[in-house]
Amino acid sequence: MPGPDYLQRNRTQWNTLAAEYAPRAVLSWAQSEPSWGIWGIPESELGLLADVAGKDALEDGCGTAYVSAWMKRRGAAPVGLDNSPAQLATARRMQREHDLHFPLVHGAAETLPFPTESFDLVFSEYGAAIWSDPYLWIPEASRVLRQGGELIHLGNGTLLMACMPELDTDLPAKHELLRDYFGMHRFEWPDDESVEFHLGYGDWIRLFRSHDLEVLDLLELRPSAGAETVYDFVSAEWARRWPAEQVWRVRKR
């Protein structure tokens, strides 16, 4: 699959991590109610899938495709796309176990293999939201959206990324700014081969507007008191004080 230099790096990383994430897929596919982000904030609180019935939906960077499974159960017609064959193999196994089937496509968010105006909804929980260059995947998401369709993506909070140390050994996130805000874009980690992408708020808004997307909301997520996570890059105490995760909701004009 040709494309930007980081695609192969991220594919290799997620092929390696796929076995670690397979048990989480079992739990996520079995959930009766969706929950979001690393703190498992319930769908009943956020309402991200409140209006998906009857919609053609793309999960952009689907991993094990649990979000697509949730959308399917709520009446949507989802398609899952991912850069990692190993992650898609887990997703296909889960489809068989749950007898819940929808298309799964090996591809990249930067060059979507779908016709223009194919979907009413493009959704990404992490996935393309952080593993693809927004200056490449946002134009593609806009292209495949129908007029009035929505793009919803959830990833790390901008403020969190400004407080992230360079090395895993220095985690979790600190209580002081460690990185420049201006020019935020590509993040490379010395401890692994993966590449992430994060923008400042103004850069996000200008990018959306340049591709006929209007902002409906920015949800800054806060875990409930006593919430726990298996991830070690941010503490609950930190995330209760500042937004560790955020959700952009935008609409195609």
N, C-alpha and C positions, 0 to 999 in steps of 0.2 A: 504494500500500500504506500504509494508515494505521498509526499507531503512535507510539512515542516520538520526540522531536525529533531524536535522533542517527541514526536509521535512514537518513534521506535523506542526511545528511552522509557517513556511512560507505559508503552505496551509491555516491554520486558519487565518493568517493575510490577505491573498488575498481574501479569502471568505468574510471577513469583509469589505474589501475595494471595492469589486466588484460593489456595487451599486453606489459608488462615481465615478467609472471609466466608468460606462455605458453611461453617456452623452458624454464622450470623444470618445467612440466607435462610436456613431452616427456621429460625425464630421469626424473622421478618415476614416470610411467606405465610406463617401460621397465625400472625396477629389478626384479631378480629377488627381492630381499629388501627389505622395508620398512626405512626408517631414519627416525629421529625428531628433530624439533627443528632448530634452526639449525646444530647440529654433526653432524647425520647419525648419531646413535647407532643401531647396528643393532638390528633387532627381536630377533635372537638373544640380545642382552644384556638387553633390557627385557621382552620377552614380552607386549607389549600386545595382540597379536592371537592369542595362543596358543590361545584357546578360542572361536573365532567360528563354526566350521563348523555349519551348520544353523540359525543364529540370524538373526532379523529385526533388522537394524541400521540406525540412523539416523546419518549423518554430519551433524552440526549446525553449519552454516557450512562447507560443503564446498569452497568455492573451485573449483579445477579438478578436484576429486573423485578425487584420486589415492589417498586413504585408502580410499574406497569401492571403487576398483579392486582394491586389495590385499585388502580383505575379500572381494570377489567371488571372487577367485582362490583364497581359502582356504575357500570353501564357504559363506560367509554370503549372505544376501539383503539387500543394502544399498539404502538410499534416500539420495540426496544432496540437501540443502536449502541454499540460499544466498540472500543479500540482493542479490547483484550479477548482473544479466542478462549482463554481459560476461564474468564469470568462468564462468558456466554455459555460455555459448557455447563457450568453450575446452574445457570438460568434454565437451560434446556432440561436438566435433570429435575429441577424443581417443577417445571411445567408438567413433566410426566407424573411426578408424585402427587401433584394436586389436580391433575386432569384439567388444567387451565391453560389454554393455548392462545398465542398471539405471535405475530412475526418477530423474530430476532435477527438483527442484521449486523454483520461485522463491517464497521466503517468508522469514519472520523467525522466529528462535528464540524470540522473546518471545510469539508467538501461533502455535504449530505447527498446521498444517492436517491433523492426523491424529487419529483416535479415541483415546480413553483406552485404555491398555494395549495399544499396537500393536507394541511393540518389546521385544526381549530385551537390546539394547545401544544406548546413545546414546554417540557418540564425537565428540570435537572436538579436533583439533590446531590451536591458535589458533582461527580461526573464532569460533563463539559463545563459546569459552573466554575471549576477551579483548575481542571487539567488541560483545558484548551485555551488558546490565545483568544481573548474576547474580541480583538480586532479582526479575527477571522471567523469565529463561530457565531457571533451576534449577527453579522450580515446574512449568514446562511440560515440562522433561525428565523430572521425576518422574512427572508425569501420564501421559505416553505410555509409560513403562516398565511392564512386567509385574512382578509380585511376583518377587523374586529376580534381576531384571535389573540390569545394571550401567551406571553412567555413568562414563566415563573421559574426562578432559579435560586437555590439555597446553597450558601457556602460560608467560608470563614468571614468573620467580621473584619472590616477594614482596620478598625482600631486594634484588634487583636494582632493583625499582621505587623503593625508598627511596633508591637511589644514582644515579638517573637525573637528568641535568641538564635544564633546561627547553628548551633550544634544540638543534637538530641540529648547529649549529656548535660546540657544546661537548662533543659525544660523543667517545669512548665513556663508559660509566658510570664514575663516580669511585670512589675508595677510601674515601669518607666518606659519611655519611648526609646527604642533601640535602632530604628530604621527611619530613613527619610520618607515623608509622606509624598512630597512632590516627586514625580517620576516613577512612582510605584507601578510595577508591571510584572516583570518576570522574576520568579523566585527559584533559585537552585540551591539544593541542600547538599552540603559536603558528605553527609552520612549515607546518602543513597543517590540513585541516578535520576530520580523523578524531577519533573519541572512543573511548577504551579504558576498560576497567573492571578493577580489581584490588583484592582484599581482603586484610586481615590473616588470619592463620591461625585465630584464634578466631572471627572473623566467618564464615569459610568453614564451620567445623565447626557453628556454631549454625544457619547457613542450611541445611546438609544435614539436620541433625536435625529442623528444623521442617517438613521436607517428606518425612519417612519414609525418609531416606537415611542409611545407616550407613557410616562410613569404613572401608575395607579397607586402604588404604595411601596414603602420600604419598611419591612417588619424587622425590628432589631430584637432578636430572641433572648429571653431571660429564663433560665431553668427555674423550676420550683425549688423551694427550700428543701434540702435533703436529697436533691437529685444526684445521681451517680452516673459515671461514664467509664467505659473501658479504655478511653483514650487518655494519654498522659500529657498532651501538649498544652492543656489549660486546666486550671483548678476550678472547682465549683465556686469557691470564694471569689475568684477573679470574675467568672461569668455572671455572678449575681450582682456585681458592681458595674461591669461594662459589657457591651454586646460582643460575645465570642462568635456569634453566627448571625447572618442576616439573610432576608429573603427579598428579592426584587420581584415586583409584579408590574409588567408593562404590557401595553396593548398595541397591536398593529393598527395604524390609522387608516 
